Amino acid sequence: MPYEDKTKPWNEEAHTTCASLHPAPRSPDPADPDQLAAARKQTDCMRAEGVSWYPDPDPVTAEIDQAKGGTPEQWSALKRDHADALRKCRPAR
């Protein structure tokens, strides 16, 4: 019985051969103006509360991209070190 390498999540050759059959990635839904304004307000508030590295929201989706601001360590420590700022600045869900 041949050895099967299970360290890869898929068969590379099959994946490459079938790549053209995969659907195109979906474009993100744009945020409405109120969502974008709220995201900008949240960023301004976080910065005013001392989280100077907090990133700007995406201008289309209003999402906060952790890759565009702060280090992984800062993001990990955000809830611990800035819990009051998060409560004050994040909209109620």
C-alpha contacts under 8 A as a table, 3 or more apart, distances in Angstrom:
res1	aa1	res2	aa2	distance
5	D	8	K	6.82
6	K	9	P	7.04
8	K	11	N	7.17
10	W	14	A	7.95
10	W	15	H	6.97
11	N	14	A	5.44
11	N	15	H	6.06
12	E	15	H	5.08
12	E	16	T	6.12
13	E	16	T	5.23
13	E	17	T	6.10
14	A	17	T	5.05
14	A	18	C	6.05
15	H	18	C	5.31
15	H	19	A	5.87
16	T	19	A	5.20
17	T	20	S	7.46
18	C	21	L	5.43
18	C	22	H	7.07
19	A	22	H	5.52
28	P	61	T	6.81
29	D	61	T	6.40
30	P	60	V	5.14
30	P	61	T	4.73
30	P	62	A	7.85
31	A	34	D	7.92
31	A	35	Q	5.80
31	A	36	L	6.14
31	A	60	V	6.08
31	A	61	T	4.74
31	A	62	A	5.93
32	D	35	Q	5.38
32	D	36	L	6.39
33	P	36	L	5.13
33	P	37	A	6.08
34	D	37	A	5.07
34	D	38	A	6.13
35	Q	38	A	5.10
35	Q	39	A	6.19
35	Q	62	A	6.60
36	L	39	A	5.10
36	L	40	R	6.22
36	L	57	P	7.59
36	L	59	P	7.14
36	L	60	V	7.91
36	L	61	T	7.49
36	L	62	A	4.98
37	A	40	R	5.14
37	A	41	K	6.11
38	A	41	K	4.99
38	A	42	Q	6.14
38	A	91	P	7.96
39	A	42	Q	5.06
39	A	43	T	6.34
39	A	57	P	6.05
39	A	62	A	5.88
39	A	63	E	7.49
39	A	64	I	7.96
40	R	43	T	5.11
40	R	44	D	6.20
40	R	56	D	6.83
40	R	57	P	6.31
40	R	62	A	7.97
41	K	44	D	5.10
41	K	45	C	6.06
41	K	89	C	7.97
42	Q	45	C	5.07
42	Q	46	M	6.11
42	Q	89	C	5.27
42	Q	90	R	5.98
42	Q	91	P	7.76
43	T	46	M	5.15
43	T	47	R	6.22
43	T	54	Y	6.40
43	T	55	P	6.83
43	T	56	D	6.19
43	T	57	P	7.36
43	T	89	C	7.98
44	D	47	R	5.24
44	D	48	A	6.14
45	C	48	A	5.00
45	C	49	E	6.15
45	C	85	A	7.85
45	C	89	C	5.59
46	M	49	E	5.03
46	M	50	G	6.60
46	M	51	V	5.44
46	M	52	S	7.45
46	M	54	Y	6.71
46	M	85	A	6.19
46	M	86	L	7.29
46	M	89	C	6.18
47	R	50	G	5.21
47	R	51	V	4.64
47	R	52	S	4.66
47	R	53	W	7.29
47	R	54	Y	6.39
48	A	51	V	7.16
48	A	52	S	7.60
49	E	85	A	5.88
51	V	54	Y	5.73
51	V	82	H	7.78
53	W	69	G	5.89
53	W	70	G	5.44
54	Y	69	G	5.84
54	Y	70	G	6.52
55	P	64	I	6.69
55	P	65	D	7.20
55	P	66	Q	7.47
55	P	68	K	6.25
55	P	69	G	4.70
55	P	70	G	7.46
56	D	64	I	6.80
57	P	61	T	7.81
57	P	62	A	4.90
57	P	63	E	5.34
57	P	64	I	4.79
57	P	65	D	7.13
58	D	61	T	5.52
58	D	62	A	4.66
58	D	63	E	5.33
58	D	64	I	6.37
58	D	65	D	7.27
59	P	62	A	5.73
65	D	68	K	5.60
65	D	69	G	7.26
66	Q	69	G	5.66
66	Q	70	G	6.89
66	Q	75	W	7.52
67	A	70	G	7.42
67	A	71	T	7.97
70	G	73	E	7.91
70	G	74	Q	5.74
70	G	75	W	6.48
71	T	74	Q	5.09
71	T	75	W	6.36
72	P	75	W	5.16
72	P	76	S	6.11
73	E	76	S	5.03
73	E	77	A	6.16
74	Q	77	A	5.12
74	Q	78	L	5.95
75	W	78	L	5.08
75	W	79	K	7.98
76	S	79	K	7.25
77	A	80	R	5.19
77	A	81	D	5.77
77	A	82	H	7.87
78	L	81	D	5.37
78	L	82	H	5.36
78	L	83	A	7.07
79	K	82	H	5.51
79	K	83	A	4.89
79	K	86	L	7.30
80	R	83	A	5.89
82	H	85	A	5.26
82	H	86	L	6.28
83	A	86	L	5.09
83	A	87	R	6.25
84	D	87	R	5.16
84	D	88	K	6.13
85	A	88	K	5.03
85	A	89	C	5.80
86	L	89	C	5.24
86	L	90	R	5.54
87	R	90	R	5.91
